[in-house]
Amino acid sequence: MKCDWVQQNILFYVYNELEDDARYEVEQHLGRCPECASELKAARGFHTTMSQHPVAEPTANLLAASRMRLQEALETSTQGGLWRRLIFEPGTWFRQVRMSPALAAVIFIVGFGGGIGATYNFLGANRSDANSIAVSRPSGNTASPIEASAITGIRSVTQEPGSNQVSIKYDTISTQEAQGSLNDQRIQQLLLFAARNNFNSGVRMDSVDVLTQAPDDSRVREALMYALQNDSNPGVRMKALDGLSGFVRQDGQVRDAVLRALIGDASTGVRLQALQLVEPMKADSNVRAVLARLAQSEQNVSIRSQARTMLAQTPEMD
């Protein structure tokens, strides 16, 4: 057995993830190879050190950004390669599984997760009707909050014309629907989720559009700033700017988010809208600094010209 194979599987050995025959082979090799035995000692030391630290939970923003990047990557990736190998080259694939304990471990984890999901689906079947009734209540905050981890996506956001009633279809194990006013905690939660996580840009647009009607809520404002800084669709970012427009003067975080969009957004339309929003604040030192930078080195002629005009109209500060 070669040292490179053993060293590649040292961590699997430390975490007891190797099959018995592979584990036996590794132990036999370690008994006669000082170099690999040293690698095992280092891996165990690393494992002991890491075990002493608490597991850090990812932030909501990190999870949301990661999910959006994953969805975008899935939408643009080439499909069919893996399935073609599974269906038409089973012999090659099983040989890879046999020779790669890491791959076998991944298959085991995926299968274990699928089994849990199937069990949950079976046990939850008798509760599905009750869940549908709970999320269809037209108003009030009596329905319990939804666990964000249980939501796989938002299918649609629809607001009844001339009212604050919103209908949201969302997926967990199956598609469900929630109806209620903008003041409903469950509706707000789903809108915030859709604005941050959904892979459908049209749904993100609709959710941000509805959220702009209640920007006084700090969570809504955070979601709008997140959409402005991270959403891949310029239309969604412009909607977020609309919702934040009334807070540029009074909220420093909003003003900073708008200035970042003005400096670095990929859309000229978004940047021009951001420039209009900071115009009343051109006497602010941070705004003046950004305007001076744009007036001197901005490549876009329109933005550079407007920045110079705004600076010229601003009195000099002592």
VEXLUMNU-845133 format. One record per residue (C-alpha): z, x, y; chain; residue in three letters. Coordinates in nm, 4 decimals, padded with zeros to 6 digits. Example, Ala and Ser with C-alpha at 12.3 -4.5 7.8 and 13.67 -1.06 7.14 Angstrom:
# residues 2
00.7800/01.2300/-00.4500/A/Ala
00.7140/01.3670/-00.1060/A/Ser
# end
This chain:
# residues 318
00.0000/00.0000/00.0000/A/Met
-00.0992/00.1397/00.3379/A/Lys
00.1515/00.2010/00.6156/A/Cys
-00.0506/00.0073/00.8737/A/Asp
-00.0263/-00.3138/00.6689/A/Trp
00.3485/-00.2710/00.6200/A/Val
00.4067/-00.2025/00.9904/A/Gln
00.2039/-00.5094/01.0844/A/Gln
00.4348/-00.7197/00.8680/A/Asn
00.7679/-00.5580/00.9567/A/Ile
00.8672/-00.8427/01.1884/A/Leu
00.7787/-01.1017/00.9241/A/Phe
01.0019/-00.9094/00.6855/A/Tyr
01.2902/-00.8999/00.9363/A/Val
01.2606/-01.2746/00.9994/A/Tyr
01.2313/-01.3511/00.6233/A/Asn
00.8811/-01.4954/00.6627/A/Glu
00.7123/-01.3022/00.3809/A/Leu
00.6461/-01.4416/00.0359/A/Glu
00.8508/-01.2944/-00.2454/A/Asp
00.5750/-01.0762/-00.3872/A/Asp
00.4791/-00.9399/-00.0444/A/Ala
00.8452/-00.8835/00.0396/A/Arg
00.8920/-00.6895/-00.2835/A/Tyr
00.5923/-00.4690/-00.2063/A/Glu
00.7200/-00.3996/00.1448/A/Val
01.0654/-00.3042/00.0129/A/Glu
00.9132/-00.0714/-00.2456/A/Gln
00.7055/00.0976/00.0239/A/His
01.0007/00.1281/00.2621/A/Leu
01.1996/00.3099/-00.0060/A/Gly
00.9494/00.5921/-00.0207/A/Arg
00.8131/00.6037/00.3368/A/Cys
01.0493/00.7399/00.6077/A/Pro
00.8078/00.6484/00.8875/A/Glu
00.7958/00.2789/00.7924/A/Cys
01.1724/00.2787/00.7293/A/Ala
01.2178/00.4027/01.0867/A/Ser
00.9905/00.1224/01.2079/A/Glu
01.2071/-00.1284/01.0186/A/Leu
01.5231/00.0109/01.1796/A/Lys
01.3696/-00.0269/01.5268/A/Ala
01.2555/-00.3837/01.4517/A/Ala
01.6022/-00.4813/01.3321/A/Arg
01.7562/-00.3279/01.6435/A/Gly
01.5173/-00.5247/01.8609/A/Phe
01.5996/-00.8432/01.6698/A/His
01.9737/-00.7857/01.7153/A/Thr
01.9336/-00.7215/02.0882/A/Thr
01.7201/-01.0307/02.1431/A/Met
01.9611/-01.2469/01.9444/A/Ser
02.2360/-01.1672/02.1944/A/Gln
02.0467/-01.3298/02.4812/A/His
02.0166/-01.7055/02.5379/A/Pro
01.6732/-01.8597/02.4893/A/Val
01.5137/-01.9224/02.8305/A/Ala
01.3587/-02.2651/02.8712/A/Glu
01.0208/-02.2747/03.0510/A/Pro
01.0177/-02.4456/03.3891/A/Thr
00.8427/-02.7784/03.4395/A/Ala
00.5837/-02.6131/03.6644/A/Asn
00.5057/-02.3479/03.4039/A/Leu
00.4652/-02.6100/03.1314/A/Leu
00.2428/-02.8249/03.3511/A/Ala
00.0224/-02.5345/03.4583/A/Ala
-00.0069/-02.4110/03.1006/A/Ser
-00.1043/-02.7556/02.9736/A/Arg
-00.3698/-02.7924/03.2427/A/Met
-00.5164/-02.4485/03.1641/A/Arg
-00.5149/-02.5309/02.7931/A/Leu
-00.6925/-02.8630/02.8482/A/Gln
-00.9525/-02.6987/03.0708/A/Glu
-01.0081/-02.4259/02.8118/A/Ala
-01.0466/-02.6843/02.5353/A/Leu
-01.3006/-02.8780/02.7416/A/Glu
-01.5180/-02.5669/02.7864/A/Thr
-01.4711/-02.4016/02.4466/A/Ser
-01.7347/-02.3944/02.1739/A/Thr
-01.6495/-02.6396/01.8987/A/Gln
-01.7137/-02.6275/01.5280/A/Gly
-01.6697/-02.2616/01.4338/A/Gly
-01.3393/-02.2982/01.2528/A/Leu
-01.4336/-02.6199/01.0742/A/Trp
-01.7620/-02.4688/00.9632/A/Arg
-01.5756/-02.1799/00.8008/A/Arg
-01.3251/-02.4141/00.6383/A/Leu
-01.5906/-02.6442/00.4932/A/Ile
-01.8740/-02.4100/00.4060/A/Phe
-01.6890/-02.0840/00.3339/A/Glu
-01.3691/-02.1867/00.1536/A/Pro
-01.3661/-01.8801/-00.0673/A/Gly
-01.3704/-01.6413/00.2259/A/Thr
-01.1082/-01.8429/00.4099/A/Trp
-00.8663/-01.8514/00.1161/A/Phe
-00.9084/-01.4785/00.0673/A/Arg
-00.8078/-01.4322/00.4320/A/Gln
-00.5003/-01.6475/00.3754/A/Val
-00.4056/-01.4518/00.0669/A/Arg
-00.4391/-01.1167/00.2407/A/Met
-00.2702/-01.2233/00.5649/A/Ser
00.0914/-01.3394/00.5434/A/Pro
00.0838/-01.4040/00.9190/A/Ala
-00.1974/-01.6543/00.8768/A/Leu
-00.0195/-01.8134/00.5843/A/Ala
00.2932/-01.8479/00.7966/A/Ala
00.0944/-02.0185/01.0717/A/Val
-00.0553/-02.2624/00.8192/A/Ile
00.2916/-02.3374/00.6865/A/Phe
00.4268/-02.4046/01.0371/A/Ile
00.1332/-02.6320/01.1241/A/Val
00.1724/-02.8223/00.7988/A/Gly
00.5465/-02.8530/00.8499/A/Phe
00.4908/-02.9884/01.2026/A/Gly
00.2322/-03.2345/01.0728/A/Gly
00.4784/-03.3571/00.8131/A/Gly
00.7421/-03.4145/01.0783/A/Ile
00.4895/-03.6043/01.2918/A/Gly
00.3869/-03.8233/00.9985/A/Ala
00.7495/-03.8972/00.9161/A/Thr
00.8236/-03.9817/01.2777/A/Tyr
00.5208/-04.2090/01.2854/A/Asn
00.6377/-04.3891/00.9720/A/Phe
00.9963/-04.4284/01.0891/A/Leu
00.8857/-04.5389/01.4351/A/Gly
00.6406/-04.8041/01.3134/A/Ala
00.9073/-05.0729/01.3124/A/Asn
01.0002/-04.9871/01.6717/A/Arg
00.6483/-04.9973/01.8171/A/Ser
00.6580/-05.3653/01.9133/A/Asp
00.9914/-05.3240/02.0893/A/Ala
00.8581/-05.0235/02.2809/A/Asn
00.5548/-05.2196/02.3968/A/Ser
00.7791/-05.4961/02.5316/A/Ile
01.0063/-05.2504/02.7097/A/Ala
00.7273/-05.0763/02.9015/A/Val
00.5567/-05.3995/03.0067/A/Ser
00.8384/-05.5295/03.2258/A/Arg
00.6947/-05.6016/03.5690/A/Pro
00.9854/-05.4785/03.7756/A/Ser
01.3351/-05.3350/03.7748/A/Gly
01.4789/-05.0102/03.6436/A/Asn
01.6226/-05.1443/03.3166/A/Thr
01.3742/-04.9582/03.0930/A/Ala
01.5009/-04.6193/02.9820/A/Ser
01.3298/-04.3071/03.1205/A/Pro
01.0476/-04.1580/02.9156/A/Ile
01.0868/-03.8126/02.7655/A/Glu
00.8090/-03.5996/02.9152/A/Ala
00.7761/-03.4114/02.5870/A/Ser
00.6872/-03.7392/02.4126/A/Ala
00.3861/-03.8054/02.6373/A/Ile
00.0573/-03.6550/02.5241/A/Thr
-00.1575/-03.7847/02.8084/A/Gly
-00.2232/-04.0555/03.0671/A/Ile
-00.5308/-04.2699/03.0050/A/Arg
-00.5482/-04.4660/03.3304/A/Ser
-00.3624/-04.5467/03.6525/A/Val
-00.4467/-04.8800/03.8181/A/Thr
-00.2869/-05.0332/04.1260/A/Gln
-00.3156/-05.4072/04.1850/A/Glu
-00.5034/-05.4597/04.5153/A/Pro
-00.2800/-05.5574/04.8037/A/Gly
00.0470/-05.4891/04.6233/A/Ser
00.2655/-05.2046/04.5031/A/Asn
00.2311/-05.3071/04.1372/A/Gln
00.0959/-05.0299/03.9141/A/Val
-00.0290/-05.0369/03.5560/A/Ser
-00.0336/-04.7107/03.3587/A/Ile
-00.1711/-04.6595/03.0083/A/Lys
-00.0292/-04.3521/02.8393/A/Tyr
-00.0358/-04.1907/02.4956/A/Asp
00.2569/-04.0925/02.2801/A/Thr
00.1861/-04.1367/01.9120/A/Ile
-00.0211/-04.4379/02.0125/A/Ser
-00.1479/-04.5709/02.3457/A/Thr
00.1082/-04.7747/02.5375/A/Gln
00.1124/-04.9399/02.8787/A/Glu
00.3761/-04.9613/03.1511/A/Ala
00.3647/-05.2063/03.4419/A/Gln
00.5906/-05.2193/03.7431/A/Gly
00.6337/-05.1473/04.1122/A/Ser
00.6255/-04.8069/04.2775/A/Leu
01.0055/-04.8263/04.2958/A/Asn
01.0309/-04.8501/03.9164/A/Asp
01.1760/-04.5283/03.7741/A/Gln
00.9503/-04.5439/03.4683/A/Arg
00.6375/-04.5885/03.6808/A/Ile
00.7351/-04.2989/03.9063/A/Gln
00.7974/-04.0778/03.6057/A/Gln
00.4568/-04.1530/03.4550/A/Leu
00.2810/-04.0976/03.7886/A/Leu
00.4507/-03.7604/03.8312/A/Leu
00.3534/-03.6646/03.4773/A/Phe
-00.0077/-03.7694/03.5312/A/Ala
-00.0338/-03.5747/03.8569/A/Ala
00.0830/-03.2533/03.6920/A/Arg
-00.0326/-03.2631/03.3321/A/Asn
-00.3264/-03.4903/03.2656/A/Asn
-00.6550/-03.3342/03.1549/A/Phe
-00.8624/-03.6136/03.3128/A/Asn
-00.9290/-03.5321/03.6801/A/Ser
-01.0021/-03.9002/03.7566/A/Gly
-00.6574/-04.0018/03.6331/A/Val
-00.4971/-03.7192/03.8310/A/Arg
-00.6848/-03.8437/04.1375/A/Met
-00.5607/-04.2004/04.0866/A/Asp
-00.2018/-04.0918/04.0278/A/Ser
-00.1948/-03.8651/04.3339/A/Val
-00.3527/-04.1455/04.5386/A/Asp
-00.0697/-04.3815/04.4390/A/Val
00.1963/-04.1140/04.4943/A/Leu
00.0801/-04.0605/04.8533/A/Thr
00.2182/-04.4070/04.9282/A/Gln
00.5732/-04.2843/04.8649/A/Ala
00.5880/-03.9241/04.9925/A/Pro
00.9456/-03.9638/05.1204/A/Asp
01.0707/-03.9007/04.7661/A/Asp
01.1366/-03.5271/04.7259/A/Ser
01.0016/-03.5323/04.3678/A/Arg
00.6794/-03.6915/04.4886/A/Val
00.6456/-03.4324/04.7621/A/Arg
00.6943/-03.1533/04.5063/A/Glu
00.4275/-03.3087/04.2822/A/Ala
00.1854/-03.3296/04.5763/A/Leu
00.2488/-02.9646/04.6665/A/Met
00.1971/-02.8704/04.3030/A/Tyr
-00.1346/-03.0583/04.2946/A/Ala
-00.2420/-02.8910/04.6192/A/Leu
-00.1742/-02.5456/04.4806/A/Gln
-00.2776/-02.5829/04.1173/A/Asn
-00.5174/-02.8709/04.0548/A/Asp
-00.8690/-02.7590/03.9620/A/Ser
-01.0344/-03.0597/04.1284/A/Asn
-01.0842/-03.0244/04.5078/A/Pro
-01.0791/-03.4032/04.5494/A/Gly
-00.7288/-03.4166/04.4020/A/Val
-00.6194/-03.1342/04.6314/A/Arg
-00.7537/-03.3207/04.9357/A/Met
-00.5679/-03.6352/04.8260/A/Lys
-00.2506/-03.4269/04.8022/A/Ala
-00.3085/-03.2996/05.1565/A/Leu
-00.3365/-03.6595/05.2764/A/Asp
00.0009/-03.7392/05.1243/A/Gly
00.1647/-03.4307/05.2757/A/Leu
00.0166/-03.4707/05.6241/A/Ser
00.3210/-03.6462/05.7699/A/Gly
00.5582/-03.3664/05.6639/A/Phe
00.3847/-03.0525/05.7924/A/Val
00.5987/-03.0487/06.1072/A/Arg
00.9393/-03.1299/05.9593/A/Gln
00.9264/-02.9653/05.6151/A/Asp
00.8872/-02.5871/05.6046/A/Gly
00.7931/-02.5872/05.2357/A/Gln
00.5128/-02.8354/05.2982/A/Val
00.3891/-02.6318/05.5935/A/Arg
00.3867/-02.3135/05.3836/A/Asp
00.1960/-02.4915/05.1046/A/Ala
-00.0651/-02.6133/05.3541/A/Val
-00.0979/-02.2626/05.5008/A/Leu
-00.1516/-02.1175/05.1518/A/Arg
-00.4268/-02.3723/05.0958/A/Ala
-00.5784/-02.2813/05.4320/A/Leu
-00.5880/-01.9132/05.3396/A/Ile
-00.6856/-01.9179/04.9757/A/Gly
-00.8288/-02.2506/04.8575/A/Asp
-01.1714/-02.2255/04.6957/A/Ala
-01.2968/-02.5425/04.8694/A/Ser
-01.4137/-02.5246/05.2302/A/Thr
-01.3406/-02.8959/05.2703/A/Gly
-00.9778/-02.8478/05.1625/A/Val
-00.9378/-02.5526/05.3992/A/Arg
-01.0831/-02.7427/05.6942/A/Leu
-00.8500/-03.0352/05.6274/A/Gln
-00.5537/-02.7960/05.6047/A/Ala
-00.6605/-02.6392/05.9352/A/Leu
-00.6529/-02.9810/06.1011/A/Gln
-00.3042/-03.0498/05.9636/A/Leu
-00.1528/-02.7294/06.1073/A/Val
-00.3233/-02.7701/06.4469/A/Glu
-00.0211/-02.9512/06.6030/A/Pro
00.1965/-02.6620/06.4786/A/Met
-00.0155/-02.3796/06.6227/A/Lys
00.2775/-02.2558/06.8332/A/Ala
00.4763/-02.1845/06.5145/A/Asp
00.4880/-01.8104/06.4443/A/Ser
00.3720/-01.8427/06.0836/A/Asn
00.0846/-02.0708/06.1819/A/Val
-00.0160/-01.8332/06.4645/A/Arg
-00.0172/-01.5397/06.2227/A/Ala
-00.2485/-01.7233/05.9836/A/Val
-00.4765/-01.8342/06.2669/A/Leu
-00.4965/-01.4768/06.3965/A/Ala
-00.5895/-01.3535/06.0504/A/Arg
-00.8606/-01.6177/06.0155/A/Leu
-00.9941/-01.5543/06.3669/A/Ala
-01.0335/-01.1859/06.2906/A/Gln
-01.1560/-01.1617/05.9312/A/Ser
-01.2525/-01.5078/05.7973/A/Glu
-01.5999/-01.5148/05.6385/A/Gln
-01.6564/-01.8867/05.6909/A/Asn
-01.8055/-01.9288/06.0381/A/Val
-01.6695/-02.2790/06.0980/A/Ser
-01.3127/-02.1912/06.0002/A/Ile
-01.3217/-01.8664/06.1990/A/Arg
-01.4535/-02.0471/06.5080/A/Ser
-01.1922/-02.3238/06.4894/A/Gln
-00.9131/-02.0708/06.4415/A/Ala
-01.0222/-01.8808/06.7511/A/Arg
-01.0398/-02.2024/06.9526/A/Thr
-00.6900/-02.3050/06.8433/A/Met
-00.5509/-01.9614/06.9336/A/Leu
-00.7148/-01.9738/07.2750/A/Ala
-00.5503/-02.3084/07.3436/A/Gln
-00.2062/-02.1841/07.2432/A/Thr
00.0110/-02.0321/07.5210/A/Pro
00.1232/-01.6751/07.4683/A/Glu
00.4735/-01.6401/07.3277/A/Met
00.7187/-01.4002/07.4915/A/Asp
# end
